[in-house]
Amino acid sequence: MRLFGAPATPADRPTDAERIRSILTAAHSMTVVTDGLRSEVRHLDGSDPMGRLHLHPAEPGGESEYRPSIRLEFTDIAPTPVRDRVRARVTVLGRLLTPLSDLAEGSGADSTCMEFDRAVLETPEGLSHVGLEELDASCPDPLSPYEAGMLTHLLDDHHDLVTLLLRLVRPLPAAAVLRALPVAMDRYGITLRLEARRGHRDVRLPFPSPLDDVEQAGTQIQALFSAARRSSHRNTLPA
């Protein structure tokens, strides 16, 4: 039997490559660093910026040719007003093979090529490095384009149901919970941030089964609410 709020297993959460692809898909801006110069690219409109790049594996002997280094930086910010809103940072490293102008202007042209080095995912749990083959084989989470709207709707219009989900949290919080806010949602479940007077912790509440499509989200979320109503455990918040 799977315990709610228990440490997530690999089957209960996205892989690092999937998380990177999801962050890129939902990104509305990025920082581009090349030859030491930084520029901000905004209004990505939820389109995966990797679609504007041809990613190539590093070629032996390529070091003999001058190829400007490129660094793409993305910051994953929680859409709800939790403490420490930065959920993750993604850095894509490599070298430019063709001019950067099309990517920087957001034209969507296919003329920007990048020799891929690695992608780095930084989370509160640490750093992980993802290679090109793993990144190419992964897909963004089906909820990633909709996550922000779904979480803010849940918090703004159904906060009582967020409190209800506390009945599923195991183990009990060691300190009194001042606030419980939804901080993330993916195809595997919802993550709540439990804020105490000093510090906070995140707990994952897995869906009965992973989603394949955003249309399945309502049924799975309702399943969590139903499980919470059946639970005898109650963890109350101050009014």
C-alpha positions as CSV (number, residue, x, y, z in Angstrom):
1,M,0.0,0.0,0.0
2,R,1.4,3.4,-1.0
3,L,1.6,6.0,1.8
4,F,0.6,9.6,1.1
5,G,3.4,12.0,1.8
6,A,6.0,9.3,2.0
7,P,9.3,9.8,0.1
8,A,8.7,9.6,-3.6
9,T,10.0,6.6,-5.5
10,P,11.2,6.9,-9.1
11,A,7.9,5.6,-10.3
12,D,6.0,8.4,-8.5
13,R,7.8,11.4,-10.0
14,P,9.2,12.7,-13.3
15,T,12.7,11.8,-14.3
16,D,15.3,14.6,-14.4
17,A,15.1,14.7,-18.2
18,E,11.3,14.9,-18.1
19,R,11.5,17.7,-15.6
20,I,13.9,19.6,-17.7
21,R,11.7,19.3,-20.8
22,S,8.7,20.3,-18.7
23,I,10.4,23.4,-17.4
24,L,11.5,24.4,-20.9
25,T,8.0,23.9,-22.3
26,A,6.4,26.1,-19.6
27,A,9.1,28.8,-19.8
28,H,8.1,32.3,-20.7
29,S,11.7,33.7,-20.7
30,M,15.3,32.6,-20.6
31,T,18.7,34.1,-20.2
32,V,21.2,33.6,-23.0
33,V,24.9,33.9,-22.2
34,T,27.4,33.7,-25.1
35,D,31.0,35.0,-25.1
36,G,30.4,36.5,-21.7
37,L,27.4,38.6,-22.8
38,R,24.0,38.1,-21.2
39,S,20.7,38.9,-22.8
40,E,17.1,38.2,-21.8
41,V,14.7,36.5,-24.2
42,R,11.1,37.0,-23.2
43,H,7.7,36.1,-24.6
44,L,8.5,32.5,-25.4
45,D,4.7,31.9,-25.3
46,G,5.0,28.5,-23.8
47,S,6.8,27.1,-26.8
48,D,9.7,24.8,-26.0
49,P,12.8,26.8,-26.9
50,M,14.6,23.6,-27.8
51,G,12.3,23.6,-30.9
52,R,14.2,26.6,-32.1
53,L,17.5,24.9,-31.9
54,H,19.1,22.0,-33.7
55,L,21.0,20.1,-30.9
56,H,24.0,18.2,-32.2
57,P,26.3,15.9,-30.3
58,A,29.9,17.1,-29.8
59,E,32.1,16.0,-32.7
60,P,35.6,14.7,-32.1
61,G,38.2,17.3,-33.0
62,G,35.7,20.2,-32.9
63,E,37.9,21.9,-30.2
64,S,40.3,23.0,-33.0
65,E,37.6,25.3,-34.4
66,Y,36.4,28.4,-32.6
67,R,32.8,28.0,-31.6
68,P,31.3,30.5,-29.2
69,S,30.1,29.0,-26.0
70,I,26.4,29.3,-25.2
71,R,24.6,29.0,-21.9
72,L,20.8,29.0,-21.7
73,E,19.4,29.6,-18.2
74,F,15.8,28.9,-17.1
75,T,14.3,29.5,-13.6
76,D,11.2,27.5,-12.6
77,I,9.1,29.7,-10.2
78,A,6.2,28.3,-8.2
79,P,3.0,30.1,-9.4
80,T,1.6,30.2,-5.8
81,P,2.8,32.5,-3.1
82,V,4.9,29.9,-1.2
83,R,8.1,30.6,0.6
84,D,11.2,30.1,-1.5
85,R,9.4,30.2,-4.8
86,V,12.3,29.0,-7.0
87,R,11.6,25.3,-7.5
88,A,14.4,24.6,-9.9
89,R,16.9,26.0,-12.3
90,V,17.9,24.5,-15.7
91,T,21.1,25.3,-17.6
92,V,21.7,24.1,-21.1
93,L,25.4,24.3,-22.1
94,G,27.1,24.0,-25.4
95,R,28.7,25.8,-28.3
96,L,27.1,27.7,-31.2
97,L,27.5,26.3,-34.7
98,T,25.5,29.0,-36.4
99,P,24.5,32.6,-35.5
100,L,22.2,33.2,-32.5
101,S,20.0,35.9,-34.1
102,D,17.0,33.7,-34.9
103,L,16.8,32.3,-31.4
104,A,17.3,35.6,-29.7
105,E,14.6,37.3,-31.9
106,G,12.2,34.4,-31.3
107,S,11.6,34.1,-35.0
108,G,11.2,30.3,-34.8
109,A,13.5,29.8,-37.8
110,D,15.5,26.5,-37.9
111,S,18.9,28.1,-38.6
112,T,20.4,28.1,-35.1
113,C,22.5,25.0,-34.4
114,M,24.1,24.2,-31.1
115,E,26.7,21.6,-30.2
116,F,25.2,20.2,-27.0
117,D,27.4,19.6,-24.0
118,R,24.9,18.9,-21.2
119,A,21.8,20.1,-19.4
120,V,22.0,20.7,-15.6
121,L,19.0,20.5,-13.3
122,E,19.4,22.3,-9.9
123,T,16.8,21.6,-7.2
124,P,16.8,21.7,-3.4
125,E,17.8,18.1,-3.5
126,G,21.0,18.8,-5.5
127,L,22.4,18.9,-9.1
128,S,21.9,16.4,-11.9
129,H,23.4,16.3,-15.4
130,V,21.4,15.0,-18.4
131,G,22.9,14.1,-21.7
132,L,21.5,14.7,-25.2
133,E,20.2,11.1,-25.8
134,E,18.2,11.1,-22.6
135,L,16.9,14.6,-23.2
136,D,15.8,13.6,-26.8
137,A,14.1,10.5,-25.5
138,S,12.0,12.3,-22.9
139,C,8.7,14.2,-23.3
140,P,7.4,17.2,-21.3
141,D,4.8,16.5,-18.7
142,P,1.3,16.8,-20.2
143,L,0.3,19.2,-17.4
144,S,3.3,21.5,-17.7
145,P,1.6,24.1,-20.0
146,Y,-1.5,24.2,-17.6
147,E,0.1,23.7,-14.2
148,A,0.3,27.3,-13.2
149,G,-3.4,28.0,-14.0
150,M,-4.5,24.7,-12.3
151,L,-2.6,25.5,-9.1
152,T,-3.7,29.1,-8.8
153,H,-7.3,28.0,-9.5
154,L,-7.1,25.4,-6.8
155,L,-5.7,27.8,-4.3
156,D,-7.9,30.8,-5.1
157,D,-11.2,29.0,-5.5
158,H,-10.9,25.8,-3.6
159,H,-8.6,26.5,-0.6
160,D,-10.8,24.5,1.7
161,L,-10.0,21.4,-0.5
162,V,-6.3,22.1,-0.2
163,T,-6.7,22.0,3.6
164,L,-8.7,18.8,3.2
165,L,-5.7,17.1,1.5
166,L,-3.7,17.5,4.8
167,R,-5.6,14.4,6.0
168,L,-3.5,12.4,3.6
169,V,-0.1,13.6,4.8
170,R,2.0,10.9,6.5
171,P,4.0,11.3,8.7
172,L,2.4,14.0,10.7
173,P,4.2,17.3,10.6
174,A,6.6,17.7,13.5
175,A,5.5,21.3,14.1
176,A,2.2,23.2,13.8
177,V,1.4,23.9,10.1
178,L,0.7,27.6,9.6
179,R,-0.1,27.2,5.8
180,A,-0.5,24.5,3.3
181,L,-0.2,25.6,-0.3
182,P,-0.1,23.6,-3.6
183,V,3.4,24.2,-5.0
184,A,3.6,21.7,-7.9
185,M,1.5,19.4,-10.0
186,D,2.6,16.8,-12.6
187,R,1.3,13.7,-14.2
188,Y,2.2,11.7,-11.0
189,G,0.5,13.8,-8.4
190,I,0.3,17.1,-6.4
191,T,3.0,18.5,-4.1
192,L,2.0,20.5,-1.1
193,R,4.3,22.9,0.8
194,L,3.7,22.8,4.5
195,E,4.9,26.0,6.1
196,A,5.6,26.1,9.9
197,R,6.8,29.0,12.0
198,R,10.3,27.9,11.3
199,G,10.9,26.2,8.0
200,H,8.8,24.2,5.7
201,R,8.7,20.8,3.9
202,D,7.1,19.5,0.7
203,V,5.0,16.4,0.6
204,R,3.9,14.6,-2.6
205,L,0.4,13.2,-2.8
206,P,0.4,10.7,-5.7
207,F,-2.5,10.2,-8.0
208,P,-4.0,6.7,-8.2
209,S,-2.3,6.3,-11.5
210,P,-0.1,8.6,-13.7
211,L,-1.9,10.8,-16.2
212,D,-1.5,10.5,-19.9
213,D,-3.5,13.6,-20.8
214,V,-4.5,16.8,-19.1
215,E,-8.2,15.8,-19.6
216,Q,-7.6,13.1,-17.0
217,A,-6.5,15.6,-14.3
218,G,-10.0,16.3,-12.9
219,T,-10.8,12.7,-12.2
220,Q,-7.5,12.1,-10.5
221,I,-7.7,15.2,-8.4
222,Q,-11.2,14.3,-7.3
223,A,-9.9,10.8,-6.3
224,L,-7.4,12.5,-3.9
225,F,-10.3,14.6,-2.4
226,S,-12.4,11.4,-2.0
227,A,-9.5,9.6,-0.3
228,A,-9.0,12.6,2.1
229,R,-12.7,12.7,3.0
230,R,-12.5,9.0,3.9
231,S,-9.4,9.5,6.0
232,S,-9.8,9.7,9.8
233,H,-6.6,11.8,10.1
234,R,-7.2,15.5,10.6
235,N,-4.5,18.2,10.6
236,T,-6.1,21.6,11.2
237,L,-4.9,25.0,10.2
238,P,-5.6,28.2,12.0
239,A,-8.4,30.3,10.5
